[in-house]
Amino acid sequence: EINKLEANQVSEVIDTGSAAVILKVTEKMPEITRSLAEVKPMIQVNLKESKARSKASDRIEKLAKIAANTKNLEEAAKREGLKVEDTGLLKNGDPIPQVDSSGSISQALFELKKEKEFTSPIFTYEGVALAQLIKIIPEHPATYEEVKNEVREDLLKEKKKQLAKEKLLALKTSQVKSLEDLAKANSLEYKSVETHKRGQYLSLIEDNEKVDELIFSLPLNQISEPVDIGNGYVVIRVLDRKEVSRDDFEKVKNDEMAQALSQAQEMFLYSYLQKVREDKKVKINVDLFNRLTEDILGRIGE
């Protein structure tokens, strides 16, 4: 249906079965075929990432087989030189910091029915994991003993945040020129970024619209007020800023749109294939896949 529409044209109401939608095309671009030289770096990156994911998957599959025999994930992991992390009690969808930000592991655990049962390999944004269900506790009002550690940790985090905020407020009023030296003297973390674009990921801060807006509105060389980023506070100083003109944007618009579309398509395809693989219980011949990948990479590198 969308291919029938011209730019700025709106479709009729479309019944998708589960909903009704109306489409509007804001812009149409002619289809282009890029040369091998243009897409070669992208192909190499995709193949290398795919190879790394395949190797990780192969290693987890091997771990799963060992764990199935030993009935003990920790023992199996030791044999393979892998790390085991005790998550503690989890709710369905809970993320695990530095391990699984999407909550895929906790969701997979809640699909298990028996204690000591293993999940199938779980693909997360951070890598591939295997989990074992240790204990099932039915939903109930928590006792103080069950939550006291969590309450204590939350209280300590809040006190640390408040202390960090006070230190950052002191930075703002100080006359020191080097934020790095001042950060070291106050046991704070200092990060410097050469360039930054709107919406770009910033280490430690991650995605924060308020910080992004501040970066592009703060007067140059002025230290900002402390900004709450969830797990702490941050102050920002912008040293230089270049405003992009409409002409500059038009020069790179097609490339940027194509790159963004390509990334979105890759993520969708990867997620879809992983879901199909789990639903259909697809098994991958890793050795054959690796041989083919190495052969293709070798040809591209020639």
C-alpha positions in Angstrom: 0.0 0.0 0.0 2.8 2.4 0.9 4.4 2.1 -2.5 1.3 3.4 -4.1 1.4 6.7 -2.2 3.2 9.8 -3.4 5.0 12.3 -1.2 2.7 14.0 1.3 -0.2 11.7 0.3 -2.3 10.0 3.0 -3.7 6.5 2.6 -7.2 5.2 3.2 -7.9 3.4 6.5 -6.2 0.0 6.4 -7.4 -2.9 8.5 -4.4 -5.0 9.7 -6.5 -7.5 11.5 -5.5 -6.4 15.0 -5.8 -2.6 14.4 -6.7 0.1 11.9 -4.0 2.4 10.5 -3.6 5.4 8.2 -0.3 5.9 6.5 1.3 9.2 5.3 4.4 9.4 3.1 6.4 12.5 3.9 9.2 11.9 1.4 10.1 9.4 -1.3 13.6 8.7 -2.4 14.5 6.8 -5.6 16.0 3.4 -5.1 19.7 3.3 -5.4 22.2 0.4 -5.8 25.5 1.1 -4.0 28.8 -0.1 -5.4 30.8 -2.9 -3.6 33.4 -0.3 -2.6 30.7 1.7 -0.8 29.1 -1.2 1.1 32.3 -3.2 1.7 33.1 -1.7 5.1 29.5 -2.4 6.2 29.6 -6.0 5.0 32.9 -6.6 6.8 31.5 -5.2 10.1 28.3 -7.2 9.8 30.1 -10.4 9.0 32.6 -10.0 11.8 29.7 -9.2 14.3 27.8 -12.2 13.0 30.9 -14.4 13.4 31.4 -13.2 17.0 27.8 -13.8 17.8 28.1 -17.3 16.3 31.2 -18.1 18.3 29.5 -16.9 21.5 26.4 -19.0 20.7 28.5 -22.0 20.0 30.3 -21.7 23.4 27.0 -21.3 25.2 25.5 -24.3 23.4 28.5 -26.3 24.6 28.0 -25.0 28.2 24.3 -26.0 28.0 25.3 -29.6 27.1 27.8 -29.8 30.0 25.3 -28.3 32.4 22.6 -30.7 31.4 24.9 -33.6 32.3 26.2 -32.1 35.6 22.9 -30.5 36.6 25.0 -27.7 38.0 25.6 -24.5 36.0 28.4 -23.3 38.3 30.4 -26.5 37.8 29.8 -26.5 34.1 30.9 -22.8 33.8 34.1 -23.6 35.7 35.0 -26.3 33.2 34.6 -23.8 30.4 36.3 -20.9 32.2 33.1 -18.8 32.2 31.8 -16.6 34.9 28.6 -17.3 36.9 26.6 -14.5 38.5 24.0 -15.0 41.2 21.2 -12.6 40.4 19.3 -13.0 43.6 15.5 -12.8 43.5 14.1 -11.4 40.3 10.7 -10.2 39.1 9.6 -10.9 35.6 11.3 -8.4 33.2 13.9 -7.2 35.8 17.1 -6.1 34.1 20.5 -7.2 35.4 23.1 -4.4 35.4 26.1 -4.9 33.1 24.6 -8.2 32.0 21.2 -7.8 30.6 19.7 -4.3 30.3 16.6 -5.6 28.4 15.3 -8.1 31.1 15.5 -11.0 28.7 17.1 -13.3 31.2 14.5 -12.8 33.9 11.7 -13.2 31.3 13.3 -16.5 30.2 13.5 -17.7 33.9 9.8 -17.0 34.4 9.0 -19.4 31.5 10.6 -22.3 33.4 8.4 -24.5 35.5 10.8 -26.4 37.8 13.7 -25.5 40.1 17.1 -26.5 38.8 15.8 -26.3 35.2 18.0 -24.5 32.6 16.9 -21.9 30.0 17.9 -22.3 26.4 20.7 -19.8 25.3 19.4 -16.2 25.8 20.5 -13.5 23.4 20.8 -10.1 25.0 22.2 -6.7 23.9 25.3 -7.5 25.9 25.9 -11.0 24.6 24.6 -14.6 25.1 23.7 -16.1 28.4 22.5 -19.4 30.0 20.5 -19.3 33.2 19.4 -21.8 35.8 16.3 -21.5 37.9 17.4 -22.0 41.5 14.4 -21.1 43.6 10.7 -20.2 43.0 9.0 -18.0 45.6 5.3 -17.3 45.1 4.2 -13.7 45.0 3.5 -12.4 48.5 3.9 -9.2 50.5 7.6 -8.9 51.3 8.9 -9.1 54.9 11.4 -6.7 56.2 14.1 -9.5 56.3 13.5 -10.1 52.5 13.9 -6.4 51.5 16.2 -5.0 54.2 19.3 -5.4 52.0 17.6 -3.8 49.0 16.3 -0.9 51.3 19.9 -0.5 52.7 21.4 -0.3 49.2 18.8 2.2 48.0 19.5 4.4 51.0 23.2 4.2 50.5 22.8 5.0 46.8 20.6 8.0 47.6 23.2 9.3 50.2 26.0 8.9 47.6 23.9 10.8 45.0 23.3 13.6 47.4 27.0 13.8 48.3 27.9 13.8 44.7 25.4 16.6 44.0 26.9 18.7 46.8 30.4 18.2 45.4 29.3 19.2 41.9 27.6 22.3 43.2 30.9 23.2 44.8 32.6 22.7 41.4 30.2 25.1 39.8 31.1 27.9 42.2 34.9 27.3 42.1 37.2 29.3 40.0 39.4 26.3 38.9 40.1 26.0 35.2 40.7 22.3 35.0 37.6 20.2 35.7 39.8 17.1 35.5 42.1 18.1 38.3 39.1 19.2 40.4 37.3 15.9 39.8 40.4 13.9 40.9 40.7 16.0 44.1 37.1 15.2 44.9 37.0 11.5 43.9 34.7 12.2 41.0 34.8 10.7 37.6 35.8 12.9 34.7 35.0 12.3 31.0 36.0 14.3 28.0 34.2 13.9 24.6 35.8 15.4 21.4 32.6 15.6 19.4 28.9 14.9 20.1 25.8 14.9 17.9 22.2 15.1 19.0 20.9 11.8 20.2 24.4 10.3 20.3 25.3 7.9 23.1 27.4 9.3 25.9 29.4 7.0 28.2 28.0 6.8 31.8 25.1 9.2 30.9 23.6 6.9 28.2 20.3 8.2 26.8 19.2 11.4 28.5 17.2 14.0 26.6 17.7 16.7 29.3 21.5 16.3 29.0 21.4 16.4 25.2 19.3 19.6 25.2 21.6 21.2 27.7 24.7 20.5 25.6 23.2 22.4 22.7 21.8 25.3 24.8 24.5 25.9 27.5 26.7 29.0 27.0 30.2 28.0 26.0 32.7 27.4 28.9 30.0 27.7 31.5 29.5 24.8 34.0 25.9 23.6 34.1 23.8 22.9 37.2 24.0 19.2 38.4 21.7 17.1 36.3 20.1 13.9 37.7 20.9 11.0 35.4 19.2 8.3 37.5 22.3 6.6 39.1 24.0 9.9 39.9 24.5 13.5 38.9 26.5 15.1 36.1 27.8 18.6 35.3 28.6 19.6 31.8 30.9 22.3 30.2 30.8 22.9 26.4 34.0 24.2 25.0 32.9 24.7 21.4 29.8 24.3 19.3 29.2 24.2 15.6 25.6 24.8 14.4 24.7 22.7 11.4 23.1 24.7 8.6 20.3 23.4 6.4 22.8 23.2 3.5 25.2 21.0 5.6 22.3 18.8 6.5 21.2 18.4 2.9 24.7 17.2 1.9 24.6 14.3 4.3 20.8 13.7 4.6 20.6 10.8 2.2 23.6 9.0 3.7 22.4 9.6 7.3 18.9 8.4 6.5 20.2 5.3 4.7 22.5 4.5 7.6 19.7 4.9 10.2 17.4 2.8 8.1 20.0 0.1 7.6 20.7 -0.1 11.4 17.0 -0.3 12.2 16.5 -3.0 9.6 19.5 -5.0 10.9 18.2 -4.9 14.5 14.7 -5.9 13.4 16.0 -8.7 11.3 18.4 -10.0 14.1 15.5 -9.9 16.7 13.1 -11.6 14.3 15.6 -14.4 13.4 16.4 -15.0 17.1 12.7 -15.3 17.8 12.1 -17.7 14.9 15.2 -19.7 15.9 13.7 -20.1 19.4 10.2 -20.9 18.2 11.2 -23.3 15.5 14.1 -24.7 17.6 16.5 -24.1 14.7 20.0 -25.6 15.1 23.0 -23.9 13.4 25.9 -25.8 12.0 28.5 -23.5 13.5 31.5 -25.1 11.9 30.0 -24.8 8.4 28.9 -21.2 9.2 32.3 -20.1 10.4 34.0 -21.7 7.3 31.7 -19.8 5.0 32.2 -16.6 6.9 36.0 -16.8 6.8 35.8 -17.7 3.1 33.6 -14.6 2.3 35.8 -12.3 4.5 38.9 -13.6 2.7 37.4 -12.8 -0.7 36.3 -9.3 0.3 39.8 -8.6 1.7 41.5 -9.6 -1.5 
